[in-house]
Amino acid sequence: MSDVPVTSEHVGVHDAELTALFDANGKLAEQIPNFRPRQSQADMARAVAQAIATQSTLLAEAGTGTGKTFAYLVPALLWGGKVIISTGTRNLQDQLFLRDLPVVRKALNAPVSVALLKGRANYVCHFHLERTQQNGRLTAREDVGYLREIGRFIKTTSSGDKSELSRVPENASVWNLVTSTRDNCVGAECKHYQDCFVMKARREAQQADVVVVNHHLFFADVALKDTGVAELLPTANTIIFDEAHQLPDTATLFFGETVSTSQLMELCRDVLAEGLTHARDGADWGAQVASVEKAVRDLRLSLPVEGAKLAYAQIAQSSAFFPALEHMKAMLSHLTEVLAAQAERAETLEQCRVRASEISLTLGRWHPSASHASDQADVLWVEAFSQSVQLHRTPLSIAPIFNKQREGVPRAWIFTSATLAAKNDFSHFTSQMGLELATAKSWPSPFDYARQALLYVPTDLPDPNSPAYTEAVVDAALPVIEAAGGRAFLLCTTLRAVRRAGERLRDLIAERELAWPLLIQGELGRTELLERFRSAGNAVLVGSQSFWEGVDVRGEALSVVIIDKLPFAPPDDPVLAARIAEMERRGQNGFMHHQLPEAIIALKQGAGRLIRDEHDRGVLMICDPRLISKPYGRRIWQSLPPFARTRDLKQVESFLLGPPC
């Protein structure tokens, strides 16, 4: 496969070849069961080929059912040179690597090599596994069995990828003890360096034609240079971001700085273990660590209840927070000095010293007058959790930083998603990412929404801010769920609403002796909830943000999607407040130019759960009366797929009880 991108004179050849490939009698149809030609898919593939040929940037919004994955994979495998594909989640990464890429590669008979690259926390670390097996610092009883499973797994696996070991849950606490972090990786000094799964994955990625990563990995690398992507970028001819609507939030996360008291507690744990192992006589390690741990706890106690998000200016200067922060810095500084005096006695002690120094530097920059690498304004804010505190430094805009990363070697940049625009207007996404000069195109879904689906906005619901709003939503939704025989998602904008709606539904189901399984986020893991929902066939699932996107339930198991409120971001978010203030300083309307398009894109994602193929049929129920009562409501529903619309419950019941497609 050539590493040199084709020139624009080849575009016409691409058009003819792509038309043949996506034809009813083409190579894709020969290899893929139930393949049907879709005009939108072929048109998008041509646009991607054009961007690759001209080394340009393309924003490609493709409605649900377009088949956008094949639309970018085909030209990427044929003409993309060295390709990096970044997806929204690790699950999508695995799906692309294990299912979609092999199918397209076989159909095209393309001689390309493919590699999967994940963050280091996904690979078992020989060093940390061995250390955990020896010292047995396990935090849960079930971890003993899990550790044995991982010990057996490492002897047979070629990748070390923990997703291959399904017998140990992904969220088991033992994984933190047997994987490495950027902070605690021993690097080339490690005796297992030649066998290291992280390094093996990076070597394979270096040599592959197509490398599949995820957004967190891509942007963590840009910020930290610690994932292997930095080594790939100079040679890449084509970069493709799937689920690109997630990029602004992901990039914001990594282009800022965060330091957590959890990092300090983890450092203390490692300092105590390494100090007692390698320099027992060098210091009173217990006392040194205890002083830092107490300072961490005092900092947490200086803030209000958990869940609080406070901008720097909101934390009263008279508050106990700032003295507690200074005391914590002093205790950490003292611990760093002790580590410096003992660091030469062991590589792991030197590592702890480096970690302590880096945390101190980050804490030192958490001050309005502190210098920062970016000349872009930042927002300083604090988030309090039950046991920890996070100090964030977040850029007001990621556009200048991202554009800087895109400078240099000419290459194709493809950004694709089902939701990049609000009513065919891409300006919100382009301004966030600094892509104002990019070509933007949109292709409609092949589904017949007017026949397959109904948009229902009930009458007589109270104001969304009223105390009993969630209960009113459930009461209005119940007859719709009854008409569907269960088979519903109730998507809420907050976890509090999930709990209240779940309680109300549980009471109503028991009271009416209804036979629907009720599945509530938080009571089981997301994957298990979805598996139970699919297998039950008549379940009702109540969930929040994690169920608004990336969920694919086809067929009759999901016939109703109920959305409690328009998904406007919470007004107390310090970064949102700062961005709106900056927009209004420049004469823009923060609501119309930021909050509204954000809500529309999120709503389009939620609505996209309903119709997943041409045989699906169902009702999208949006309960928020602002969709009708506010002037901006029209822009919102016009941005959704072209559903038939009603406010009549009887019409909804008749539709749900009617014949299938």
N, C-alpha and C positions, 0 to 999 in steps of 0.2 A: 504494500500500500504506500502510495507516495505521500511524503510529508509536505509537498509544495501545493498550495491551494490552486485550483484551476482559475483561469482568467475569464473575463466577462464574455469573450467570444464563444465560450463553450455553453453559454446559458441555453441557447436554442436547442442544442443537442440534448441537454438535460431535460428540457420540456418534453421532447419527443419520447425519450427513454422513460421518464416518469409516467407519462400518460399510458405507455404500454404496461409498465409494472403494476399500476393501480387499476388496470382494466379488468373486466370480469373474467377474461381468459389469460390474465397475466401471471407472473411468477408468484405473487403473493396469494392469489386465489388458488393456485395449485397446492400450496403448502399449508394454508390456514383454513381450517374448517369454518364454514358459514361466512366466509369473507364476502362482503358485498361492496361494490364500488360506491364511493361517496364523493361527490364533486368537491365538497369542502376539503376533504382529506387530500385529494390530488392537488387542489389549488394551493393549499398550505405547503405541501411538499415542494411545489415549484418555487414558492416564495422563499423557503428555507434554502433551496439550491441556489437561488439568485444571491442571497445574502452570503453564502459560503463562497460563491464564485467571485463576488466583488469585495469580499472581506469587509462587509458592512454590518450594521446593527439592525435587527428586526424585532419588533414587538408583535407577537402572534397570539391573538385571543381566539380560541377555538371553542365553540359551544360544546356542551356534553354530548358525547356520541360521535364527534367528528373523527375520533381516532388519531388524536394529535401525536401520540407516542410514535406510531408508525410513520406519520407525516414528517417527523424530524429524523427518525432513525434511518430511513431509507437513503435520503441524500447524505446524511452524516457518514454512513458506512461506505457509500460509493465515492464521495468526493471530499469528505471533511478533513482529510489528513489526520493529524493527531487530534483527537476529540476528547474533551472533558464534558461529561454530562452530570449536572448537579440536580438532585431531586429534593423534595420538601422534607422527607422523613427517611429513616433507615428502612422502614417497611417498603416504601416505594423503591428505594435503592435495591433491595433484595428482589422485588418483583421485576424490575427492569433487567437486572443482571441474570436472574435465574429463569425468567419466562420470556420477556419481550425480545431482548437482544438475541438469544439463541434462535428464536423463530425467524426473525428478520435475516439474520446472518445465513441461516440455512436456505431460506427462500431466495436470497440473492446469490447464494454460493460465494459469499464475499470472504476473501482470505484475510480477515482482520482478527487480531488478538484483542481480548477483552479482559480488563482487570477491575476488581472491586476494592475500593479503598475506604476504610472507615476510621473514625477517631480511635486513639490508642485505648480508650476505656472499653472497646469492644473485643479486644484480644487478650487472651490469658497471658500473663507475664510469668516466665519461668522463675525469675528471681523472687518475685513477691509470693508466688505460690509456694515455693520451697520455704521461704521465711515463715509464712503462715502455718504450713504443715509442722514446722519445728517449734514455733512458740505458742501456737494454739490460741491466739487472741480472738476468739469467736464471740459475736454479740448475741447470737440466737441459737437455740438448741438444734433447730433443723439444719443449721449451717454445718454441723459435723458430717451429716450424710451428704450434703451438697459438696463439701470439700473433697470427700472421697470420690464422688462422681467426676469432679473437675480433674482430680489426680489421674483417674483412668482415661478421661477424655484427652488430656494433653499427650498421652502416649500414642494415640491413634489418629489425631486430627492433623491435617496438613496445613490448615489455615489458622487454627487457634481462635476462630471467630465464635464468640459465645452464643450467637444465634443458632449454631448447629447443635447446641446441647439443650434440647427442649426440656429435659428432666430437671434442670435447675432454672427456676423462674428468673426472668430478666431483671426483676427488681429485688432479688435476694441480696441481703446485705453482704454476703460473703464475696460477691463480685468486687466490691471496693477493696478487699484485702488481697485479691489475686490478679488485679490489673494494675497498670502503672498510670501515673499522671505525668504531665510535663514537669511538675515539681520533683517527683520522687523517682524518676527514671535514672538509672545509673549510667546509661549511655554506653559508649564504647569501652568503658572500664568493666562492664558486666561480663562475667565469665560465660553467660549464655548468649552473648551478643550475636554470634554467628547463627544461632537457632531462633533468634527473636522473631516472633510472628509479626510484630509491627514493622520491623525492618524488611522482612520478607515481602509483606504486602506492598511496601513502598518500592522495593526493587522491581516487583512484578508490574506495578503501575508505571514505572519509568520506561519499561520495555514494551508496554501494550500500546496498541493503536487507539483503543477506546477505553477510557477510565471513568467508572461511575463513582461519584462522591455524593455528599449531601450538603445542603446550604450551610449548616452549622460548621461542617468540616472546612468548606471553602473559605468562609469568612473568619473562622478561628485561625486559619493559616495566614490570611492576609494580615491579621492583627498580631499573631504570636509566632508565625513561621515555625509551627511545630506539628504539622500534620502531613507533610510530604507534598502538598499541593504546590507550594512555592517552587519546588524542583520541577514540577510538571509544566507550570504556566509558560516558561520561556519557549518551550518547544510546541505548545498547543497552537493549532491553526483554527480550531473551532471550539467555542464555549457555548454550551446549551444549558439554560436554566429552565427546568420544568417546575410547575407550581410556582412560577415567578412572583405571584402576588405576595408570597411570604417574604420576599427579599428585603423590603424596607425594615421590617421588624427584626429579622435575623441580622442584617448588617448593622443596625443600630446597637444591637446587643454586643457585637464584637468590636465595633469601632470605638466604643466607650471603654471605660474601666470599671471593674467591680471588685471590691475586696469584701470578703465575708468573714465574720467571726468563726464560722465553721472551718475555714482554712486555718485559722489560728489554733483551734482546738485539735485539728488533725496534726498540725505541726507539733503541738505539745505532746501528743500521743507518741509521735515518732521520735522526738527528742528524748523523751523518757526512756523509750526502748533502746535507742542507739547509745545514749549516754551510759546506761547501766551495763550494756553489753561491751562497749569499747573503752569507756573512760570512767569506770565506777568511782575511782579515787579523784577524778578531776573536778568534781563539783557536787553540791547537794542537789542532784537533778530533781528530786521530788519537790523540794522547796522552790526551785527556779520555775518549774512548770506550774506549780500551784499558784504562784503570784500572777502569772499571765492568765491562767484560767479564771481566777477571781476577778481580774480586771475586765475580762470578756463578759462575765456574768453581770458585773456592775454596769457595763455599757448597755446591755440589753435591758436591765431594770430601769435605766434612765429614760426609756422611751415608753409611750403609752401602749395600749393593748395591741396584740398581734394583728397583722394586716394593715397597719398604718403605713402610708406612703407620704413622706414629708419632704418638701423642698428645703434647701439650706436655709432660706429666709424664713421658713415657717417654724423652724426650731428656735424657740426664744433664746436669745443670747444669755439670758439668766438661767436657762434650763441646766439640769445636771448633766446633760449629754456631753457638752463640750469639755468640762473638767474630766469626765469619765473617759472621753476619747484621748485626751492628753495623757492621762494616767496609763491607759492601755498602751499607748505609743512608748512611754517611758519604760514600762515593764518589758515590752518586746525588745526595745533597744538594749536593755540590760541582758536579756537572754541571748541576744545576738553577740554581745561582747564575750559572754561565757563560751558560746559555741566557737567563736573565733580563736579563743585560747586553746581549745581542745581539737579543732578541726583536723589538724595534721595526723591525728591518731587513727582516723578511719575515713574512708571516702564518703560513707553515709553521714557522718557528722558534718563534713564539709558541705554536703548536699543540704542538710538542715540549715546550716549557716546561710547558704545562698538563698534558700526559701525565705528565711526570716528577714534577710536584707531586702529582698524584692517586695515583700509585704510592707515593710517599713517605708520603702520608697513610694509605693502606691498610696499608703495612708498620708504620707507627707504632701502628695499632690492633691489630696482631697481638701482643697482650700481655694476660695475664689481668687486669691492673689497669686497662687502657685502657677508657675509656667507649665505649658502643656505643648506636646509635639505639634498639635494641630493649631492653626491660626483661626479655626472655627470656634464660635462660642459654644460653651458646654453648659449643661444643666447638672447641678449637684443635688443629689437627693438621697434619702435614707428609706429603707424598707425594713420593718420589724416583723419577725416571725416568732413562733412560740419560744424557740430556744436560741435564736440567732438574729444577727443584724447584718444587713448588706449596705455598703456605702457605694453608691453609683456615681459615675461621671459620664454623662451621655451627651453626644454631640447634638446640637439643635438640628443640623442637617447633615445627612451622610453623602449628599450629592458630590461635594468637592473631593471628599476622601475616595469615593468609589471611582470618580472620573480619573483621579490620579493613578489608581490601580489599572485602569484601562489604557493608559498612555503607553507608548512604546511600540512594540512589534505589531504591525497591522494583522488583524485576525477577525473572523466572524463572531459576533455575539448574538445569540438567539435567546429571547425571553418569551416563554409561552405559558399560558394558563387559560382556564375557562373564564377567569374573572380578572381582567386587567383594566377594564374601562367602566365608566358610569354612563350609560346611554350613549355608547360609542365614542365617549370622550376619554382619551388616555392621559389627559394633562396631569391628573393627580399623581399617577404612577411615574410619569416621565419627570415631573418636577422633584419628586422624592429621590429618584435615582440619578438625576442629572442626565437624562436621555432625551432632552427636548428635540434634538436634531434627528432622532432615529425614525426609520420608517415604521409605521404602525398599521396593522391590518387586522380585520376581524372577519371570522367565518361563522355563519350561523349553524346551530345544531340541526342535524337531519330529522330530528323528532317532530312529530305533528302535535305540538303542545295544545293547540286549540281543540283537538279531538281527544288527546290523551289525558289532559289535566285541567283542573279547575282551581282558580285562585279565589279563596273565600275570606272576606273580611267581615266578621260578625258585627251586629249592631249592639248598641246599649252597653258597651263595656266602659268602665270608669277610666279616669285619667291614669296613665301608667305609673304615676308617682303616688297614687292613693294606697293606703295601708293594706287594703284587702284585694289588691289588684291580682295577685297570683291565684288566689282562690277563685276569683271571678273568671280568670282565664280557664282554669280547670273545669269549672261549671259549664262554660260555653263550649269547651272542647268535648265534653263527655258524650253528647248526642252524636257528634261526628265520629268519635271513636266507636261508639255502639253500632252505628251504621256500617262501619268498616269491619266490625267484628274483631276489635283490637287492631293489630297490624299498623301501629303508629309510633312515630317519634314525636316527643314533646321536647323541643329545643329551647332552653332558657339562656338568658344573657348573663346570669350570675349563679354561683353555687348555692347561694342562699335561696334563690327561687327554685333551684332543683330540689332542695330539701323540702321546702314548703309544698311544692307541687306534688312531690312524691308522697308526702304524708296525706295530703288531701285525696289523691287518687286511690291510695291504699284504703282509706276509710270508705270511699264511694264504691270501690270494687267489692269490699266485704259487705257493705250495707245492701248492695243490689245482687249479691251472690253471683258476680260475673266470673267467667272462667279464664280471664286473660292473665298470663304470667306478667308480673310487674317487675321491671328491671330498672334500678336506679343507680346512676353514676355514684361511685364511692363505696357501694356495697360489694362490688366485684371489680376486677380489672377490666380495662376497656376491651381487650381482645375477647375475654370470656363473656362479657355482656353481649358483644356482637354475635359470637357463636351461638349463644343461647337464644338470642333474638331470631337469628336465621332458622335455627332448628325448630323452634316452637311454632312458627307460622302464624301465631295470633297474639304475639306479645306486644306490650306497650313499654317503650324505653324512654326514660326521662334523663336527659343529659345536658351538658353545657358545651363550652367552646370546643372541646376535643371531638365532639360528634358533628360539628358543623361542616367539617371538610375531611377529605380522605377516607370517607366511609362509602362502601359500595354494596348496597343490598338490592339485588334484582328480583323481579317477580312479585307475587302477591304478598309476600311477608311484610313488605312496607308499602302501604297504600295511602297513608296520611302523614304529612309532616306539618306539625303545629309549631309556630314560632311565637313566643310570648311577647317580645318587644322588639322594636327596631334596635339593631345592635350598635348603638352609639357608645363610644368609649366613655368610661367613667370620668366625670368632670374633675375629680380630685387627683387625676394622674399628673404628677409634676412636669413630666416631659411634654405631655399634650398641652398643658396650660402655658408652658414657656413657648412652644411652637405657635400656638394661637396668638399669644401676645406679640411675637415677632412678626407674624403675618399682618396683624392689624396695625403694627407700627409702620409697615410698608404700604398700608392702604388697602389690603385685601380683607375679605370677610372670612374669618377663621372658620365659621360654621359651614358656609357654602363651599369654600375651597379645600377644607380639610376634613372636618367631622362628617359631613354628608357623604362625600365620595367614599370615605373609609367604611361607613355604615352600609352603603350600597354594595360594595365589593363583598363585605362579610355576609350580607343578606343573600346575595347571589350564590355564595358558597352553600349556605344553609338550604336554600331552595333547590340547589342542584342535587340534593340527596334523593329527591322524589322520583324523577324519571331517569332511569339508568339505561334502558334500551327501548326499542320500538314497540315492544309488547307491554311495557309497564303502563299503569294507569293509576291516577290518584288525585288527591286534593292537597293543595298547599293552603294552610290556614294561617294567616297573619293576624294576630289578635290586636295589635296596636292601633287604636283609633286615629292616631296621627297620620296614618297612611291616607286617610280620607279627609281629615279635618284641617291639615296643615298645607300651605301652598307647595311645600317641597315634596309632599306625598306623591304627587303626580310624577315627578322626576324619578322617584324610587320605583314605582310599579312599572313605569315605562322602561326601566333598565332591566327588569326581569324578563325571562322568556315569555313569548306571546300566549300566555294561558287564557282560556275563557275565564270571565270574571263574574262573580255573583256576591250578593250580601244576603241571599235567601237560604236559610237552613234547609228548607224542604227540597230545593234544587240540589243541594249538596248530598242529602240523603238519597235522592233519586239517582244521582250520578254514581254514588258508591254502590248502590244496589243494582245498577244496570248491568248490561252484558259486558264481558271483557273485550279488549281490543282484538 
